[in-house]
């Protein structure tokens, strides 16, 4: 997967400077963006993130994406999302508020109502 991510960002490197003024890409090289995405993937693994989530003691709600992610193949994203079920089983303060059809990049744009509902759920608990 790491090689695929690097290859994808290398292919996109020629047009990223053209898109940068629109705010759609960060002020980073393609290599930096690939490295960032790879590191984020490593940190998101259940073995890395699990202990952090297990230690959460305040009400927390997830809005899970179900759409495929740019550059993902097969069920890669769904395997990552499956780890949330194990976390919610271990820590009752964490719950899934909704699973939406957009991918992780479009949740706030397309499923803002689900995010707002999750915020309202936590606010109602907090009183």
PyMOL commands that set and color helices and strands:
alter all, ss='L'
color gray80, all
select helices_A, chain A and resi 2-20+30-43+46-54+76-90+107-110+112-126
alter helices_A, ss='H'
color red, helices_A
select strands_A, chain A and resi 60-65+94-100
alter strands_A, ss='S'
color yellow, strands_A
deselect
rebuild
show_as cartoon
